[in-house]
Amino acid sequence: MNAALFPDLVVNGETVPHAVVAAETQNHTGPKGKPGIAWRKAANAVAIRTLLLQEAARRGIAPEPAEVGPGRFETEEEALIRGLLDTAIDAQAPSEDAIRAEWLKDPSRFRAPPLWEVSHILVACDPRDEAGREKALTKARALTAAALDAPKGFYKLAGEESDCGSKSAGGALGQLGPGDTVPEFEAALREMAEHEITADPVLTRHGYHIIRLDGLAKGAVLPFDAVKPRIAEAMEKAAWARAAKDFVAGLVAEAEIKGADLKNPEMAG
């Protein structure tokens, strides 16, 4: 990308080096063949970051990098911006009445984890082996067709064809809950109705699965007191995000910026 093709980014009289915007473009996307869109998105992001750093300097905030992982710390700029936002934004904790009102909108959103009674037929393969994967998929599709054609014969089919040790139990895996199986398998379960057989084989690191959902126990709706902390945390985070957005909008409204278009929502990162 030729940075010389794009205008200088100037924020309140401070010219931002083209190299800074160029480095930021890797975090943004645009249509193929139109690098200017990614550049303008990056310029907007850098303009906002520059505004925040300028405000932190105006308020005399000192950087105190926090540890964000084992042996990893914030950069000085990240620490300054965090310090500014911690100082400038005061998101009030929601009242109990507000939390209860949010819960009452739809208490069924807050449930205990579900339980799935599951059987499957596994056609084992290494997904990284293209030839082996294609061969396994062909077999899995044939087994899927057979299972859908004669659902009552699923257990016999699993006992004859599955590559999983569960074949001795007709493919039965027993009861599973969230986190008990690999993500792709669980994602399929979440979309299935009771007694349904997957119409397409499900690929995981173990191979292809034909899944039958033998039973579904939806988690019970949780009482208000059990979910109150979770709702309060979500509401406080949402309030903080709104306040941060308003704070940045205030800085933008008072700033003199050239080389960025912070009023165009399509140029958001």
C-alpha positions as CSV (number, residue, x, y, z in Angstrom):
1,M,0.0,0.0,0.0
2,N,1.5,3.4,-1.0
3,A,1.1,5.6,2.0
4,A,2.0,8.7,-0.2
5,L,-1.4,8.3,-1.9
6,F,-3.3,9.2,1.3
7,P,-3.5,12.5,3.1
8,D,-1.7,13.3,6.4
9,L,-3.6,12.5,9.5
10,V,-3.6,15.6,11.7
11,V,-5.3,15.6,15.1
12,N,-5.5,18.9,17.0
13,G,-2.4,20.1,15.2
14,E,-0.4,16.9,15.8
15,T,0.6,15.2,12.6
16,V,0.6,11.4,12.9
17,P,3.3,9.6,10.9
18,H,2.1,7.6,7.9
19,A,3.9,4.6,9.3
20,V,1.6,4.5,12.3
21,V,-1.5,4.4,10.2
22,A,0.1,1.9,7.8
23,A,0.8,-0.4,10.8
24,E,-2.8,-0.1,11.9
25,T,-4.2,-1.2,8.5
26,Q,-3.4,-4.8,9.3
27,N,-6.3,-4.7,11.8
28,H,-8.8,-3.6,9.3
29,T,-10.4,-5.0,6.1
30,G,-11.8,-3.6,2.9
31,P,-13.0,-4.9,-0.5
32,K,-10.3,-6.6,-2.6
33,G,-8.6,-4.1,-4.8
34,K,-9.6,-1.1,-2.7
35,P,-6.8,-0.6,-0.1
36,G,-8.0,2.9,0.5
37,I,-11.0,1.7,2.6
38,A,-8.7,-0.2,5.0
39,W,-6.5,2.8,5.2
40,R,-9.4,5.1,6.1
41,K,-10.6,2.7,8.7
42,A,-7.1,2.6,10.2
43,A,-6.8,6.4,10.1
44,N,-10.1,6.7,12.1
45,A,-8.8,4.2,14.7
46,V,-5.5,6.0,15.0
47,A,-7.3,9.4,15.2
48,I,-9.4,8.2,18.1
49,R,-6.3,6.7,19.8
50,T,-4.5,9.9,19.4
51,L,-7.4,11.9,20.8
52,L,-7.4,9.7,23.9
53,L,-3.6,10.0,24.4
54,Q,-3.9,13.8,24.0
55,E,-6.6,13.9,26.7
56,A,-4.6,11.6,29.0
57,A,-1.6,14.0,28.6
58,R,-3.9,17.0,29.3
59,R,-5.1,15.4,32.5
60,G,-1.6,14.5,33.6
61,I,-2.3,10.8,33.7
62,A,0.8,8.7,34.3
63,P,1.0,5.2,32.6
64,E,0.9,2.3,35.0
65,P,1.1,-0.8,32.7
66,A,-1.0,-3.7,34.1
67,E,-0.1,-7.4,33.6
68,V,-2.4,-8.9,31.0
69,G,-1.0,-12.4,31.0
70,P,1.9,-14.3,32.5
71,G,4.9,-12.1,31.9
72,R,2.9,-9.8,29.5
73,F,2.2,-6.2,30.3
74,E,0.2,-3.4,28.6
75,T,2.1,-1.0,26.4
76,E,2.5,2.5,27.7
77,E,-0.1,3.8,25.3
78,E,-2.6,1.0,26.4
79,A,-2.0,1.9,30.0
80,L,-2.5,5.6,29.4
81,I,-5.8,5.0,27.6
82,R,-7.0,2.6,30.3
83,G,-6.1,5.1,33.0
84,L,-7.9,7.9,31.2
85,L,-11.1,5.8,30.7
86,D,-11.0,4.6,34.4
87,T,-10.8,8.3,35.4
88,A,-13.3,9.7,33.0
89,I,-16.0,7.1,33.0
90,D,-18.2,6.3,36.0
91,A,-20.7,3.6,35.0
92,Q,-23.1,3.2,37.8
93,A,-24.1,-0.2,39.0
94,P,-27.7,-1.0,38.1
95,S,-30.3,-1.0,40.8
96,E,-32.0,-4.2,41.9
97,D,-35.2,-2.9,40.3
98,A,-33.4,-2.4,37.0
99,I,-31.9,-5.9,37.2
100,R,-35.2,-7.5,38.0
101,A,-36.9,-5.6,35.1
102,E,-34.2,-7.0,32.8
103,W,-34.8,-10.5,34.1
104,L,-38.6,-10.2,33.7
105,K,-38.3,-9.4,30.0
106,D,-37.7,-13.1,29.4
107,P,-36.8,-15.3,32.4
108,S,-36.4,-18.3,30.1
109,R,-33.2,-16.8,28.8
110,F,-31.5,-17.9,32.0
111,R,-31.4,-21.6,32.4
112,A,-29.3,-24.3,33.9
113,P,-27.2,-26.2,31.4
114,P,-29.1,-28.7,29.1
115,L,-28.5,-32.5,29.1
116,W,-28.4,-34.5,25.9
117,E,-28.9,-38.2,25.5
118,V,-26.8,-39.0,22.5
119,S,-25.9,-41.9,20.1
120,H,-23.6,-41.7,17.2
121,I,-21.8,-43.5,14.4
122,L,-18.2,-42.5,13.9
123,V,-16.3,-42.8,10.6
124,A,-12.8,-42.2,11.8
125,C,-10.3,-40.2,9.8
126,D,-7.6,-37.6,10.2
127,P,-9.1,-34.3,9.0
128,R,-5.7,-33.2,7.9
129,D,-5.4,-36.1,5.4
130,E,-7.4,-34.9,2.4
131,A,-7.6,-38.3,0.7
132,G,-8.6,-40.1,3.9
133,R,-11.1,-37.4,4.7
134,E,-12.8,-37.6,1.4
135,K,-13.0,-41.4,1.6
136,A,-14.5,-41.1,5.1
137,L,-17.0,-38.5,4.0
138,T,-18.2,-40.8,1.2
139,K,-18.8,-43.6,3.7
140,A,-20.4,-41.2,6.3
141,R,-22.8,-39.9,3.7
142,A,-23.9,-43.4,2.8
143,L,-24.4,-44.3,6.5
144,T,-26.4,-41.1,7.0
145,A,-28.7,-42.0,4.2
146,A,-29.2,-45.5,5.6
147,A,-29.9,-44.1,9.1
148,L,-32.4,-41.6,7.8
149,D,-34.1,-44.2,5.7
150,A,-34.5,-46.6,8.7
151,P,-34.2,-44.6,11.9
152,K,-35.2,-47.6,14.1
153,G,-32.1,-49.4,12.7
154,F,-29.7,-46.8,14.0
155,Y,-28.4,-48.8,16.9
156,K,-27.8,-51.9,14.7
157,L,-26.1,-49.8,12.1
158,A,-23.8,-48.2,14.7
159,G,-23.0,-51.7,16.1
160,E,-21.9,-52.8,12.7
161,E,-20.2,-49.7,11.2
162,S,-19.0,-47.3,13.9
163,D,-15.3,-46.8,14.6
164,C,-16.0,-45.7,18.1
165,G,-15.9,-48.0,21.2
166,S,-19.5,-47.1,21.8
167,K,-20.5,-49.4,18.9
168,S,-20.9,-52.2,21.5
169,A,-23.7,-50.1,23.0
170,G,-25.3,-49.4,19.7
171,G,-23.5,-46.0,19.5
172,A,-24.9,-44.8,22.8
173,L,-22.8,-42.2,24.5
174,G,-25.1,-41.6,27.5
175,Q,-25.9,-38.2,28.8
176,L,-23.7,-35.3,27.8
177,G,-23.6,-31.7,29.0
178,P,-21.9,-28.5,27.8
179,G,-18.2,-29.1,27.6
180,D,-18.4,-32.9,27.6
181,T,-17.6,-33.3,23.9
182,V,-15.7,-31.4,21.2
183,P,-17.0,-28.0,20.1
184,E,-18.2,-29.1,16.6
185,F,-20.2,-32.0,18.1
186,E,-21.7,-29.9,20.8
187,A,-22.7,-27.2,18.3
188,A,-24.6,-29.8,16.3
189,L,-26.4,-31.0,19.4
190,R,-27.6,-27.4,20.2
191,E,-29.3,-27.2,16.9
192,M,-31.0,-30.6,17.0
193,A,-34.6,-31.6,18.0
194,E,-35.3,-34.7,20.1
195,H,-35.0,-38.0,18.1
196,E,-33.4,-36.1,15.1
197,I,-30.5,-37.6,13.1
198,T,-28.1,-35.2,11.6
199,A,-28.8,-34.7,7.9
200,D,-25.1,-34.2,7.1
201,P,-22.1,-35.8,8.8
202,V,-20.4,-33.7,11.4
203,L,-16.6,-33.4,11.1
204,T,-14.5,-33.2,14.3
205,R,-10.9,-34.0,14.9
206,H,-11.9,-37.6,15.4
207,G,-13.6,-37.9,12.0
208,Y,-17.2,-37.8,10.7
209,H,-20.1,-38.4,13.1
210,I,-23.7,-39.3,12.3
211,I,-25.5,-38.1,15.4
212,R,-28.8,-39.1,16.9
213,L,-30.3,-37.0,19.7
214,D,-32.2,-39.6,21.7
215,G,-33.4,-37.3,24.5
216,L,-33.2,-33.6,25.5
217,A,-33.6,-32.2,29.0
218,K,-33.6,-28.4,28.8
219,G,-32.1,-26.8,31.8
220,A,-34.6,-25.4,34.3
221,V,-35.3,-21.7,34.3
222,L,-33.1,-20.3,37.1
223,P,-34.6,-18.1,39.8
224,F,-33.8,-14.4,39.9
225,D,-31.4,-14.6,42.8
226,A,-29.3,-17.2,41.0
227,V,-28.8,-15.0,37.9
228,K,-28.8,-11.6,39.5
229,P,-25.0,-11.2,39.6
230,R,-24.7,-12.3,35.9
231,I,-27.3,-9.8,34.8
232,A,-25.9,-7.0,36.9
233,E,-22.4,-7.6,35.4
234,A,-23.8,-7.6,31.8
235,M,-25.8,-4.4,32.4
236,E,-22.8,-2.6,34.0
237,K,-20.6,-3.6,31.1
238,A,-23.2,-2.3,28.6
239,A,-23.5,1.0,30.6
240,W,-19.7,1.4,30.6
241,A,-19.5,0.8,26.8
242,R,-22.2,3.4,26.2
243,A,-20.5,5.9,28.4
244,A,-17.1,5.3,26.7
245,K,-18.7,5.8,23.3
246,D,-20.2,9.1,24.5
247,F,-16.9,10.2,26.0
248,V,-15.1,9.6,22.7
249,A,-17.9,11.3,20.7
250,G,-17.4,14.3,22.9
251,L,-13.7,14.4,22.2
252,V,-14.3,14.1,18.5
253,A,-16.9,16.9,18.5
254,E,-14.4,19.3,20.1
255,A,-11.3,18.2,18.0
256,E,-9.9,19.5,14.8
257,I,-9.1,16.5,12.6
258,K,-7.8,16.2,9.1
259,G,-7.2,13.0,7.2
260,A,-9.9,11.0,8.9
261,D,-13.7,10.8,8.6
262,L,-15.1,10.0,12.1
263,K,-18.6,10.9,11.1
264,N,-18.9,8.1,8.5
265,P,-20.1,4.9,10.2
266,E,-19.0,2.8,7.2
267,M,-15.4,3.8,8.1
268,A,-15.7,2.3,11.5
269,G,-13.1,-0.4,12.2
